Amino acid sequence: MSASSSAFSLALPTAAPSRAAYRRCFTGSPSTRPLSSSGSIAPRNQGLGLNLRLIGQARPAYCSRRPGRFRSQLADFAPPASAVYGTLLLSGGLFAYLRSGSKGSLAGGLTGAALMAAAYYLMQSPEMKAAGDALGFGSAILFCSVFGIRLVATRKLTPAGPLLGLSLAVLAVFVSAYFQDTV
């Protein structure tokens, strides 16, 4: 397997690489550390503290990710979380209205779905992503307080308990996304 724009030909290893091989990927072995101006191997953490590789030096395929670590962060789940959460709020409001005629649940479900749809729409644009995260965060705070008040007032676990838990999980996703986008 070779890349058309590169002169390198990379082959995947047949056996799983050792822990030492993974360590060399991220710390740099003497053969992967850059040369200093005198031509000798530069010590680690020289200059800016970065382990720079020589230009054109390819990493093996197994160096693309550390074993047991996820590459995505919690903030990457903000757009799908807003879509799923808005759908669940809408379906829950419709279910409560059809089952017991609760207009408040219908209004809450429609409001939650509209807020989450707006947050999802804003998150699609890179320059408006922080605004979408803030809208999702505010909506999740609103519904956490609504479901928390309902749980305390009725002292019934269903339906306010699971919805409060879901709202807190979505709130954690939006807090993470907001801080990642603004900081």
C-alpha positions in Angstrom: 0.0 0.0 0.0 1.5 3.3 -1.0 0.4 6.8 -1.1 0.3 8.6 -4.5 1.6 11.9 -3.1 4.3 10.5 -1.0 7.4 8.4 -1.6 6.8 6.4 1.6 5.4 2.9 1.6 3.9 2.0 4.9 3.0 -1.6 5.8 1.0 -2.5 8.9 2.8 -4.7 11.4 1.7 -8.3 11.5 1.9 -8.6 15.2 0.8 -6.2 17.9 3.6 -3.8 18.8 5.1 -3.9 22.2 4.5 -1.3 24.9 8.1 -0.1 24.3 7.2 0.5 20.6 4.2 2.7 21.7 6.4 4.5 24.1 8.9 5.3 21.4 6.1 6.8 19.3 5.3 9.4 21.8 8.6 10.0 23.7 11.0 9.6 20.8 13.8 7.2 20.7 17.3 8.3 19.8 16.6 7.4 16.1 13.5 9.6 16.0 14.8 12.7 17.9 16.0 15.6 15.7 19.6 16.4 15.3 21.1 19.5 17.0 23.1 22.1 15.1 26.3 20.2 15.8 25.0 17.0 14.1 24.5 15.0 17.3 21.2 13.8 18.6 19.4 16.6 20.4 18.4 16.0 24.0 14.7 15.7 24.7 12.7 18.8 25.8 15.1 21.2 24.2 13.8 24.6 23.2 10.0 24.7 23.4 9.8 21.2 25.0 8.5 19.6 21.9 9.9 16.4 20.4 10.1 17.4 16.7 10.7 14.8 14.1 12.8 15.2 11.0 10.9 16.4 8.0 9.8 13.5 5.9 10.2 10.9 8.7 7.0 8.8 8.8 5.6 7.3 11.9 4.5 3.6 11.9 0.8 3.0 11.6 0.5 1.8 15.2 1.8 5.2 16.4 -1.4 6.9 15.3 -3.1 6.4 18.7 -2.2 5.4 22.2 -3.7 2.0 23.2 -6.7 2.2 25.5 -7.2 6.0 25.0 -10.1 7.6 23.1 -9.3 10.2 20.5 -12.6 12.0 20.8 -13.6 14.2 23.7 -16.9 14.7 25.4 -17.4 17.9 23.6 -17.5 16.1 20.2 -20.8 14.6 21.3 -22.6 18.0 21.7 -24.4 18.1 18.3 -25.7 14.5 18.5 -26.6 14.9 22.2 -28.7 18.0 21.4 -30.5 16.2 18.6 -31.2 13.1 20.7 -32.2 15.1 23.8 -34.5 17.4 21.8 -36.2 14.3 20.2 -36.6 12.7 23.6 -38.1 15.9 25.1 -40.5 16.2 22.2 -41.6 12.5 22.3 -42.0 12.6 26.1 -44.2 15.8 25.9 -46.3 14.2 23.1 -46.6 11.0 25.1 -47.7 12.8 28.3 -50.2 14.9 26.3 -51.8 11.9 24.6 -51.9 9.8 27.7 -53.2 12.3 30.3 -54.0 15.5 28.3 -51.2 17.5 30.0 -50.8 20.7 28.0 -47.9 21.7 30.2 -45.9 18.6 29.2 -46.7 19.3 25.5 -45.5 22.9 25.8 -42.4 21.8 27.6 -41.6 19.1 25.0 -42.2 21.5 22.1 -40.0 24.2 23.9 -37.2 21.7 24.6 -37.3 20.4 21.0 -37.2 23.9 19.6 -34.3 25.0 21.9 -32.3 21.9 21.1 -33.0 22.2 17.3 -31.7 25.8 17.5 -28.6 24.7 19.4 -27.9 21.9 16.9 -28.3 24.3 14.0 -25.9 26.8 15.6 -23.3 24.1 16.4 -23.0 23.3 12.7 -21.2 26.5 11.9 -17.7 26.9 13.3 -18.1 30.6 14.1 -21.5 30.1 15.9 -20.5 26.8 17.7 -19.9 28.6 21.0 -23.4 30.2 20.8 -25.0 26.8 20.1 -23.1 25.3 23.1 -24.3 28.2 25.3 -27.9 27.7 24.2 -27.7 24.0 24.8 -26.1 24.6 28.2 -28.8 27.1 29.2 -31.6 24.8 28.0 -30.1 21.8 29.9 -29.9 24.0 33.1 -33.6 24.9 32.6 -34.7 21.3 32.2 -32.5 20.1 35.1 -34.2 22.6 37.4 -37.7 21.7 36.0 -37.2 18.0 36.5 -35.5 18.5 39.9 -38.4 20.6 41.1 -40.9 18.0 39.8 -39.0 15.2 41.5 -38.9 17.0 44.8 -42.6 18.0 44.6 -44.0 14.6 43.6 -41.5 12.4 45.3 -42.1 9.9 42.5 -39.0 8.6 40.7 -40.8 8.2 37.4 -40.7 10.2 35.1 -38.8 13.1 36.7 -35.8 11.0 38.0 -34.6 9.5 34.7 -35.2 12.8 32.9 -33.2 14.6 35.6 -30.4 12.1 35.1 -30.5 12.5 31.3 -30.6 16.3 31.7 -27.5 16.2 33.9 -25.6 14.0 31.4 -26.5 16.4 28.6 -25.5 19.3 30.8 -22.1 17.8 31.3 -21.6 17.4 27.5 -22.6 21.0 26.9 -20.3 22.4 29.7 -17.4 20.4 28.2 -18.2 21.7 24.7 -18.6 25.3 25.8 -15.3 25.3 27.7 -13.5 23.6 24.8 -14.8 26.2 22.3 -14.2 29.3 24.4 -10.9 28.5 26.2 
